[in-house]
Every structure is written in structure tokens, then in C-alpha cells.
């Protein structure tokens, strides 16, 4: 079984407007959309589209938490969220006017009893399972929560995937995650350098491997992605063609596609190809990738139809 964890899920309320946002005035939206946000949830949804059964773990609170749980479940994902005793899950407001403005909420407090309940669920993870830790953590959680989770899995044959930045990522490397996925800018931030070339990406990706990461997948935006696998030479793949309309969730979709491809084939090229297809599928859609669009983007890779 595959498990994802979303520590601070949200309802993302997108409001689209014509023209400018007038500060201090009443504004009218042209249309509205509601999405269930959180990097782990995004991974779960795309995994489900690709036929990989998974369970979405994490914390929810209040009526908004109930809506998140119900909405994600309706998308076909098995949910096993912990309901917090107080507060409400976040509502993030995304204003799409001539300039985009976002207001992201803080989220509820997470009490120790709820943290203990999460670890009890993690303790049930067994050999052959997979766990995906993605995104930042709310300030009410211990800063070393990622490390504690991976430490609790030591001695088990579990595939561990981490999509995080800065210290969250660097501090889990001794626990030998199967996959880490920084983007190009995030990779530079890890080492306080400006990464400009593919040679730089490979150089610093190898350092992550030296410190414990098994595979390093670096997303490159319009240039696609570069995989530094545990064996063999780096594999680079361009982004399949298509007009980007949405970058939110593309990285999460790439993680889901890569993992789905690897679990199905155990082949790193196929994993990268499906990861690239899933990431680009989300980029060309208003929401997350669906199976039909992923298949279209995957065929573009076969045909060599890439963004130049």
C-alpha cells in the first residue's frame, strides 16, 4: 500500500476576475472554483488516476476538514485523516485578476494526542509499502517530524519518498529516502548556490546521493526533468508540448507519475517518462492531471513532441 501524508490540508478557493483587483473596494468575481489542496493530497489524487491504490493520511479540523475528507474520498482516494479536536482546516483564497494574489491561512493547532495517533497509523506500515512526505509543516508540529517518521520506519523495507525543501529535506537524507524531488531553484537553495547548468544539477544531485538519497529527481519547469538514478547515468527528459495554464500541483503530479511508473515497471526511464507526462498534464489543465491527459502527454514523449 502507498501512504501519503498531508499535515495541513486546505480548501483552495479560486476566484477569477476581469481586470484589476481594487484594494479597499468591493470586487466581483467572474467565476469560482474549489479544490482540495495539499501536496500529499495532490499526489494521492494523481496516483489514483494512474491506478495505484493509496491512503491519504494527515490532519483535518472542523467543517472545512469534513469537506476535504468528503471531497477527496469522492475522487476515489481512501482517506484516513485524524480529526483534530479544535479549529478548522485552512481555506486559502486565490485571486486571479490582472495580477494574481493569494491569501493562505495558517491552519489549526495540532495537539500531541493527534500526533501520537498519526504515529500509531505509521507504525502499521509494513514491508513493501510506500510512504510519501510532501510539503512544509505547520508551526504547531515539531520541526523534526519528518525525521521522526522516517526513523520510526527503520528496519522495515519501505519505499520512502520526500518532496520538501531546505532543512526538511537535508535532515532526512541519513534515512536513505528512495526518492527526493527538488526543483532547480530548490536544489540551489540547499547548498546556497546559483545552479545554472545541467552539470551543476548533476554535481549537487550527486552530493544529495552521497548524503543518503537513493534517487534524485530535479524538475526543470519548461525544460522538463533530470533524474540522477541510483545506478547508471543521469536521464534527462524534456517537457511534453502543451500550453501551460496551471503550475500548481505539477511537481506533486510528477512525483505521483514517477512512483506509479516505477512500481509498475521497476524501470527508471519509464518512471521518469510517466512522471514527466503527469507533471505536464497538470500544467495544461485547470486542476490536477487526469488519466486521459496523462496518456496524451505520455504519447507525446514517445513521439518526441517536446517543448523546444
N, C-alpha and C positions, 0 to 999 in steps of 0.2 A: 504494500500500500504506500501511496505517496501522501505526505502531510505537508501542508503549507501553514505558516503562522503569520497572522496579521495582528500586530499588537494594538493598533489604533485605527480601526476601520472607520469609514466615513460615508455619508451620503454626499455625493458631489452634485450640487445643484447648478446647472449651467444655464445662464440667461443670455440670450443673443439679442443684440440691439442694433438698430440702424444709426450710424453716425457716432457722435461723441457721447461719453458719459459726463453729464453735467453735475459736478460736485456741489452739494448744497441744495439741489433741486430735485423734484420728483421726476424720475425717469420711467419710461415704459419699455418693457421688453417686446421683442418681435416673436420670440418663441422660447420655450424652456425644455430642458432635458434633465433627467435624473439618472445618475449612475451610482453603482455601488463601488466605492473607492477603497484602495489599499493594495499595496504591491503583492502581498500574498494572495489576496482575493483575485487580483488580475491573473496571476499565474494559475490559480485553480480553475478559473473560467476557461482559459485557453487550453489547459491540459484536458479539460472535459471535452472541448470541441475536437480534440485530437484523439479521443477515445481512451485516455488514461484516467482511470478511476482515482479519485483523491479525496482527502478530507481536509476541510478548511478549519483550522484552529485559531484561537485568539480571544479577544475580549470585546464584549458588546455591553451597552447600558441603555436603559430607558426605552421609550417608544421608537426612537431612531434606531437603536440596536435591534429591536424586533423587526423593523422594516428591512434592515440589512440582512438579517438572518433569513427572513422570508424571501427577499428578492434573490439572494444568492442561491438559495435552495431551488427556487423556480427555474434558475438557469441550469439546473441539473447537477450542481455540486453538493456533495454531502457535507453538512455543516456540523460542527461540534464546538461551538463557541461557549465561552464561560460568561454567564450573565453577572455583571457587577452589581453590587447592592445599591449603589448611588450613582447619580449623574446621568448624562445622556451621551450616546455616541455622537461624533462630530457631524456637523453639516458644514461643508466647505462651499462657498459661493464663488463661482467662476463667471465673471462678467466679460462677455465677448462683444466689445464695442470697437471703435476705431483703434483703440489700444486695449489690450487685454489686462484685466485686473482680477486678482484672486484674493479672497479672504479665507484663510484656512484656520479653522477652530483648533483649540488646544486639546480637547478631549477630556474624558472623565479620569478621576483618580483611580488607580489600580491598587487594591488593598493586598496585604500579604496572604490572606486566605485564598484569594483568587489566583495569585502567583503559585501558591502551593498546589492548587487544583490543576493548573496548567502542567506543572511538572509531573503530576500523577498521570496525566494523559501521555506525556512524553515518555514516561517510564514504560508504558505499554508498547512502545515502538520496538520492533523485533528485527532480527537478521533478515536482510533482503529488502527492508523498507527504505524509504527515502524521505528526507526532511528538507524543506526549503525555508531559509530565513531571509527575509527581504525587507529592505527599507529601514528607516530610522526608528528610534524607540521613544515613547513619551517620557517626560522628565520624572514621572512618578514610578518608573521602573528602574531597577539597579542598572548602572552603566555597563556592567559586565554580564548582562543577561544572556547575550549570545554565547559568551564563553561558558557560562554555567550550563546552558543547554547542551552544547557540544561535549562538554566534559561529562555530563550525565550519560552520554551515549557511548563513551569509551568502552571498548571491549565488545561492542556489537558491530556486526557487518552492515552498517547503514550508509547509504549514499547521502552525503551532506552537501547542500548547495547554499552558497551565501552570496547575496546580492546587496551589498552595503558599501558604505564609504568610510574613509579615514580610519580612526581607531577601531570602529566596529569591525571593519574588515581585517586590519592588521593584527589585531589581538586574537583572532580565531585561527590564524594560519598554523600555529603549532598543533591544532587538532585535525590537520590534514583534510580540509574540505575537498570533495571531489571536483567541485567547480566554483570559481569566483568569476563575477562578471562586472568589472568596472567599465565605464566608457572611457574614451581617450582623455578627457579632461580630468576625470576622477583618478585615473592612473597617475597622471602628473601630480595631482594633489597629494597622493600617498607618499610621494618622495620629494615634494616641494620643488618640482622641476617643470619646465615647459616642454611637453612632448610634441615634436613636430613631424617626425618621420616614422615609417614602419619599423625601421631599425631601432629607434628609441622604444617603440611599443614592445618589441621582442626583448630588448635588453631588460626593461623593467618588469615585463611579464615573467622573464626567467628568474628575476630576483624573488618575485612572489612564490614561484615554484621552489626555489632554494629554501624559502622560509616555511614551506609546508603545503602550499596549494598544489593539487594534482593537475588540474587543467585550468587554464586562464583564457577566458573569452572576453575580448575587448570590442565593444560596439563602437562603430565609427560614423554613425549618422548616415549621410548620403553615400559615404564610401563603403558602407556595408559592415563587415566584421572581420576580425582576425582571431583565430584560435591558436593558442600555443598548447598542444596536447601533451600528455604525459610521455608519449613515445612519438618519434618521428619529427618531421619538420613542421614549422608553422603552416597553417592553412588560411589563406585569405579568400574572402568571397565578397563580391560587390553586392550592392542592394538591388533587388529586382525592380524594374521600372514601374512607375506609377506616380501620380501626383499626390504628394503628402498633404493631408488635411488635418492630421492629428498626430502629435508625437507622444501624448500621454499614454503610458502603458506599453509603448513599443519595446522598451527594454525588458519589461516583465514578460511580454509575449515571446521575445527571443529566448529567454530562459526556459519558458514552458516548451517551446518548439524544440530547443536543443535537447532538453531532458527526454521529451517524448521520442525524438529521433534516436537517442542513444538507447533508451530502454527497449525500443523495438528492434534495433539493428546491431547494437554494440559497435557501430562504425562511426568514427568521428567526422568523416566528411558528410555522411548522411545526417548526422546530428546537427552539424553546422548549417547544412542546406535547409533543413526544416526549421531551425532557429531563425535563419535569415528570412525565410518565407513568412513565418509567423510574425516577426517583428515588422516587416514591411506591410503585411496585411492589415495590422492595426493602424499603421501610419496612413493608409489610403482610405480608412473608414472613420466615421464619426465616433464610433465606440471601439470595443475590443474586437480582435480578429475572429472571424467565423471560419468553419471548415471549408466552405466553398471558396472564399477568398484566399485562404492559405494554399489550397490546391492550385489556384490560378497562379499565385506568386511562385509556388514551387516549380510549376511547369516553365515559368519564365527563366528560372535558374537552369533547367535542363536545356532550354533553347538559347541560352546565353544572352537573354534580354535584360541587360542591366542598365542602371542609371550611369551615364558617362560622366 
